[in-house]
Protein backbone atom coordinates (compact mmCIF):
# COMPACT_ATOMS: atom_id res chain seq x y z
CA UNK A 1 0.00 0.00 0.00
CA UNK A 2 1.41 3.41 -1.00
CA UNK A 3 0.93 6.11 1.65
CA UNK A 4 1.62 9.85 2.05
CA UNK A 5 0.47 12.73 4.29
CA UNK A 6 0.28 16.50 3.86
CA UNK A 7 -0.42 19.02 6.66
CA UNK A 8 -1.91 22.48 6.04
CA UNK A 9 -3.50 25.38 7.90
CA UNK A 10 -6.38 25.60 5.39
CA UNK A 11 -8.30 22.83 3.62
CA UNK A 12 -6.51 21.61 0.51
CA UNK A 13 -9.39 19.76 -1.14
CA UNK A 14 -12.55 20.99 0.55
CA UNK A 15 -13.78 24.53 -0.13
CA UNK A 16 -12.32 27.05 2.36
CA UNK A 17 -15.84 27.80 3.62
CA UNK A 18 -16.90 24.14 3.69
CA UNK A 19 -18.56 24.48 7.11
CA UNK A 20 -21.00 27.02 5.63
CA UNK A 21 -21.25 25.95 1.98
CA UNK A 22 -21.69 22.20 2.53
CA UNK A 23 -24.60 21.29 4.77
CA UNK A 24 -24.82 17.55 4.08
CA UNK A 25 -22.56 14.89 2.55
CA UNK A 26 -22.23 15.77 -1.14
CA UNK A 27 -20.60 13.78 -3.95
CA UNK A 28 -19.20 15.60 -6.98
CA UNK A 29 -17.22 14.63 -10.07
CA UNK A 30 -14.17 16.89 -10.44
CA UNK A 31 -11.62 16.31 -13.21
CA UNK A 32 -12.73 12.69 -13.61
CA UNK A 33 -12.45 11.93 -9.89
CA UNK A 34 -15.30 11.33 -7.48
CA UNK A 35 -15.09 13.66 -4.47
CA UNK A 36 -17.26 13.53 -1.37
CA UNK A 37 -17.46 16.58 0.91
CA UNK A 38 -19.07 16.66 4.34
CA UNK A 39 -19.72 19.58 6.74
CA UNK A 40 -18.58 17.99 10.01
CA UNK A 41 -17.44 14.41 9.56
CA UNK A 42 -18.33 11.33 7.59
CA UNK A 43 -21.39 9.53 8.99
CA UNK A 44 -20.58 6.03 10.24
CA UNK A 45 -23.18 4.51 7.91
CA UNK A 46 -21.75 6.21 4.79
CA UNK A 47 -20.61 3.65 2.17
CA UNK A 48 -17.07 5.06 2.24
CA UNK A 49 -16.72 5.03 6.04
CA UNK A 50 -15.00 1.63 5.98
CA UNK A 51 -12.07 3.27 4.12
CA UNK A 52 -11.23 5.33 7.19
CA UNK A 53 -9.25 3.54 9.85
CA UNK A 54 -7.51 5.12 12.82
CA UNK A 55 -4.22 3.74 11.53
CA UNK A 56 -4.24 5.73 8.30
CA UNK A 57 -3.69 9.06 10.09
CA UNK A 58 -0.33 10.10 11.59
CA UNK A 59 0.24 8.87 15.16
CA UNK A 60 -0.21 12.33 16.70
CA UNK A 61 -3.79 12.56 15.40
CA UNK A 62 -6.11 11.49 18.20
CA UNK A 63 -9.31 13.12 16.90
CA UNK A 64 -10.32 13.96 13.35
CA UNK A 65 -13.29 15.19 11.34
CA UNK A 66 -13.29 13.96 7.75
CA UNK A 67 -14.18 16.85 5.43
CA UNK A 68 -13.31 15.48 1.96
CA UNK A 69 -12.58 12.16 0.26
CA UNK A 70 -11.95 11.07 -3.29
CA UNK A 71 -11.04 7.93 -5.09
CA UNK A 72 -9.81 7.07 -8.55
CA UNK A 73 -8.94 3.87 -10.37
CA UNK A 74 -5.68 3.89 -12.31
CA UNK A 75 -6.60 3.19 -15.96
CA UNK A 76 -3.65 0.85 -16.59
CA UNK A 77 -2.93 -0.94 -13.30
CA UNK A 78 -6.49 -0.93 -11.95
CA UNK A 79 -5.17 0.14 -8.53
CA UNK A 80 -7.60 2.11 -6.38
CA UNK A 81 -6.27 5.39 -4.94
CA UNK A 82 -7.82 7.32 -2.03
CA UNK A 83 -7.31 10.86 -0.72
CA UNK A 84 -8.86 11.67 2.64
CA UNK A 85 -8.76 15.19 4.12
CA UNK A 86 -9.57 15.70 7.78
CA UNK A 87 -9.55 18.55 10.26
CA UNK A 88 -7.57 17.69 13.39
CA UNK A 89 -8.78 19.80 16.35
CA UNK A 90 -5.82 18.84 18.55
CA UNK A 91 -3.36 20.18 15.99
CA UNK A 92 -5.69 22.91 14.66
CA UNK A 93 -4.61 21.83 11.17
CA UNK A 94 -5.87 19.86 8.21
CA UNK A 95 -4.21 16.65 7.13
CA UNK A 96 -4.57 14.97 3.76
CA UNK A 97 -3.77 11.27 3.65
CA UNK A 98 -3.30 9.52 0.33
CA UNK A 99 -2.99 5.79 -0.12
CA UNK A 100 -3.48 3.09 -2.70
CA UNK A 101 -5.15 -0.29 -2.46
CA UNK A 102 -2.97 -2.51 -4.59
FENUR-V972902 format. One record per helix or strand. SS is the DSSP state (hx for helix, st for strand). FROM is the first residue (numbers start at 1). LEN is the number of residues. Records with the same first field share a line. If there is no record, write none. Layout:
SS = FROM-LEN  FROM-LEN
This chain:
st = 3-6  26-5  33-5  65-9  80-9  93-9
hx = 18-4  49-3  54-3
